[in-house]
Amino acid sequence: MSPASSFITTPFTFQSWPLAARQEELLIAGKAASCLILALILWRLWRFTVSPFLHPERPRELPYWIPSHGRAFFQDSNGLIARARDHFRYTQEPIALTAFGVTFYVVTQTKQSAEVYKNKDTLSFENFVQTLMRNNGNEEDVIQLMYSSLPADKIGFPNPYGESLGVLAQKMHAHQLHPGDQLALLQSQVTQRIDYLLRMDTLLGTCSPYATSSSPQHIEIPLYKWCSDYFIRLGQHVYFGEKLDQIDPALPDVFFVFDELIFKMLYQFPGFLSHDMSKPRAQVIASLKKYFQVPQSERQSSAAWLINAMEDEMRAIGVDDDNLAVVIFHLYLAINTNTRKSVFWLLTYLLHNPTLLARYRQETGPAFKDGELIDALYIQNPATCPEVSMIWHETLRVSGWAASVRLIMEDTMIGGKVLSKGNRVIVPHRLLHFDESIFGAEPNSFRPERWQQKDNLERSPSWRPFGGGQTMCSGRYLARFSATTFVAMLLQRFDVELVGSPKLPAADEGRPVLGIMSIKEGHDFNVRLSPRRKDN
């Protein structure tokens, strides 16, 4: 072979080796990928076909490919639950979902949901509360202290069964907020505050930071922002008096920022993704700490019984100012997170249905004389104000989001299926409220008349706007009183008009909340308030 031919063939031989090596690498990678795919298929076949066949006592699980339903759960948990129900053809049995490494058993049958609410032995709500306390800054020893049994003969709030302060707190809420003298006192204070704030001169002052137009005879304001600002300030005043406002005048605004980002707290976002939520939360807690550092004698008379009683009980077991502020932060949240949004949705549906608005105004008219409220309880009576009652129920039905969640402490039988220890059972209220077989035709539409068309619908076990069992929201009576009284007084004193022709705002269904949904960002709209003429 000549040197020339060697020169020509050498590069070919030199390059062939890398090509062969690459082919070998691709072959190995292909085999590895095939093995992984085969393993994944076998895993899915085992988990969602073979294992359910071998263990029929377990709830069937909505199939998924790794890494589970986490993303779908985060984007719209109610939508995911609805999809699971559809997948199993509206089965009456509990079904299972896996998200973020946690298995949730979904209960949609009313009899089974009642079993969940009644079960205090193997299903725990306290775990949810303690997790919130821990994530919001309570120290572990304080959490354990709050849930340790107290003597039956202790001083303070009666404790005949020797329960923990964590359990007693629920009974203290009920003592303050269930029908009785304590609730009547709060209702009187709410009425006085609504009366003061719903006057033109007051509105021009309090709404000036966000009003888009104003004169002595009118004011234009964004409705969602106004309802939120109004009711956060109202709730804070009724429970804490003027002292908290003096300590931090910006507190309602700060809480509003936090509350709109509460999903980050509920989903336990890491710190680097939740600074916009954790910063206002820290300010609310810091302001509450300053409040409790003021001598009680200087603030006790203007605070609600519940605030003073909770402070006394916690100080009696040695809870310090830092942890006291965190515990009361949860109460501040419960007071202010839902009423503001329920009022917004109630007004939104009325403003987009002028006939309904006129009926609300006319029906509540006898409770007023010359624009002044003379009989607040008239509005609360379904016999005298059936339209108000139906509109209130329908508002809660279409705008409610929350679900009841329990930790399974021991294997538990519900609906003929074994729910395994360590997982969670969830009762999705929103899904129940859109059940056509219960709530009638067009469940996605706002139709207050459905509450008249079906007898005792508000007593249906599927109707759970405030949860159920021992954890049913104690504030439901005051929330209804505050919201319906406010709307009635607003309509008696003012003409309320949409500015322009805004579409019905979209609810932010994808973000979890503790009750009533927020609106999607950018969906707030302006309304114009002007005093009603005497002849209207």
Secondary structure, 3 states (H helix, E strand, C coil): CCHHHHHHHHHHHHHHHHHHHHHHHHHHHHHHHHHHHHHHHHHHHHHHHHHHHHCCCCCEECCCCCCCCHHHHHHHHHHHHHHHHHHCCCCCCCEEEEECCEEEEECCCHHHHHHHHHCCCCEECHHHHHHHHHHCCCCHHHHHHHCCECCCCCCCCCCCCCCEHHHHHHHHHHHHHCCCHHHHHHHHHHHHHHHHHCCHHHHHHHCCCCCCEEECCEEEEEHHHHHHHHHHHHHHHHHHCCHHHHHCCCHHHHHHHHHCCHHHHHCCCCHHHCHHHHHHHHHHHHHHHHHHHCCHHHCHHHCCHHHHHHHHHHHHCCCCHHHHHHHHHHHHHHHHCCHHHHHHHHHHHHHCCHHHHHHHHHHHHHHEECCEECCHHHHHCCCCCHHHHHHHHHHHHHHECCEEEEEECCCEEECCEEECCCCEEEEEHHHHHCCHHHHCCCCCCCCCCHHHHCCCHHHCCCCCCCCCHHHCCCCHHHHHHHHHHHHHHHHHHEEEEECCCCCCCCECCCCCCCCECCECCCCCCEEEEEECCCCC
